[in-house]
Amino acid sequence: MCIIAVKTPESHITKRALHTAWGSNPDGGGFAYTYHNTLVVEKGFFVFRKFYKALRLAEEKSPDSNFLIHMRIASSGDVNGPMTHPFLVHNRLAFAHNGILGIEVPENSKLSDTAIFCESVLKRLPKYFLEKSEFCVMLEMLAKGNFSKFVFLSASNVVTIFNESTGHWLNGIWYSNDSYTTRKSYSPVSYAGYGLSGDEDIDERVQCDYCGAFFPANELEDTVAGTGYYQLCPACSQFVVKDSNVGY
């Protein structure tokens, strides 16, 4: 599914909405904003409280910026920092996608469909393609034809949304779907091999700092009984799991 939120300067996106969206789309998050006519992308977050803290600090730093916020649920590609959104088309344009593109993704590809689309299509267009109607018509048709939403944020603080009508505006924020209102099921991609049914709470999911594997917190074993800080990863057996995704 994934979710995109476009936050305008005069609006406030609540902690509850962000946390619910994170629980529905748990495969990593990121955001883009502008600062002194420069585009800034912060991504690769897998712990909600770290994502939330970074976002609030960025809002304080740049109160007049639009924010392009994305939380991922993987349908293809690896679950890692580089595959989180937004992607940089170039140093003055960020891109986020919600949906599944009808493009061929090689079996066991490390790249997601969005990453492939950004590299093979968007980066080959003229630098200022969003200022040309023929490219905007093409992207609108492509988004609608694939039941997707495309959102761009430029370094000049301009937001462009394709297939905008399939999302909705609420209190100055555009949401690409309603997964910020009710927590949805987990992605089968991120939990393959760990036997999760989709009903477990996001706060019980952790990532190994060493090998990057994701698994339920109840699979951990404390290295020293009662410490809970350094724990044994069930995937690689390294004593490096330091930070469970508990609370917000």
KARA-V481172 format. One record per backbone hydrogen bond with DSSP energy under -0.5 kcal/mol. CO is the residue of the C=O (numbers start at 1). NH is the residue of the N-H. If there is no record, write none. Layout:
co=CO nh=NH
co=CO nh=NH
//
This chain:
co=3 nh=71
co=4 nh=176
co=5 nh=7
co=5 nh=69
co=6 nh=8
co=6 nh=174
co=7 nh=67
co=8 nh=11
co=12 nh=14
co=14 nh=18
co=15 nh=19
co=16 nh=20
co=17 nh=21
co=18 nh=22
co=19 nh=23
co=20 nh=24
co=21 nh=25
co=28 nh=72
co=29 nh=44
co=29 nh=45
co=30 nh=70
co=31 nh=42
co=32 nh=68
co=33 nh=40
co=35 nh=38
co=38 nh=35
co=40 nh=33
co=42 nh=31
co=45 nh=29
co=47 nh=50
co=47 nh=51
co=48 nh=52
co=49 nh=53
co=50 nh=54
co=51 nh=55
co=52 nh=56
co=53 nh=57
co=54 nh=58
co=55 nh=59
co=56 nh=60
co=57 nh=61
co=58 nh=62
co=60 nh=63
co=62 nh=65
co=67 nh=7
co=67 nh=69
co=68 nh=32
co=69 nh=5
co=70 nh=30
co=71 nh=3
co=72 nh=27
co=74 nh=189
co=78 nh=80
co=80 nh=83
co=81 nh=84
co=87 nh=89
co=87 nh=95
co=90 nh=93
co=91 nh=39
co=92 nh=155
co=93 nh=89
co=93 nh=90
co=94 nh=153
co=95 nh=86
co=95 nh=87
co=96 nh=151
co=98 nh=149
co=101 nh=103
co=104 nh=106
co=106 nh=109
co=110 nh=78
co=112 nh=116
co=113 nh=117
co=114 nh=118
co=115 nh=119
co=116 nh=120
co=117 nh=121
co=117 nh=122
co=118 nh=123
co=121 nh=124
co=121 nh=125
co=122 nh=125
co=126 nh=129
co=128 nh=131
co=129 nh=132
co=131 nh=133
co=132 nh=135
co=132 nh=136
co=133 nh=137
co=134 nh=138
co=135 nh=139
co=136 nh=140
co=137 nh=141
co=138 nh=142
co=139 nh=143
co=140 nh=144
co=141 nh=145
co=142 nh=146
co=143 nh=148
co=144 nh=147
co=146 nh=100
co=149 nh=98
co=150 nh=162
co=151 nh=96
co=152 nh=160
co=153 nh=94
co=154 nh=157
co=157 nh=159
co=158 nh=154
co=160 nh=152
co=162 nh=150
co=163 nh=166
co=164 nh=167
co=168 nh=175
co=170 nh=173
co=172 nh=8
co=173 nh=170
co=173 nh=175
co=174 nh=6
co=175 nh=168
co=178 nh=181
co=178 nh=182
co=187 nh=191
co=189 nh=192
co=191 nh=194
co=191 nh=196
co=201 nh=204
co=202 nh=205
co=204 nh=217
co=205 nh=245
co=206 nh=215
co=208 nh=212
co=213 nh=208
co=215 nh=206
co=216 nh=219
co=217 nh=220
co=221 nh=232
co=224 nh=227
co=224 nh=228
co=229 nh=231
co=230 nh=223
co=231 nh=240
co=231 nh=241
co=232 nh=221
co=233 nh=237
co=238 nh=233
co=238 nh=240
co=240 nh=242
co=241 nh=231
co=244 nh=246
//
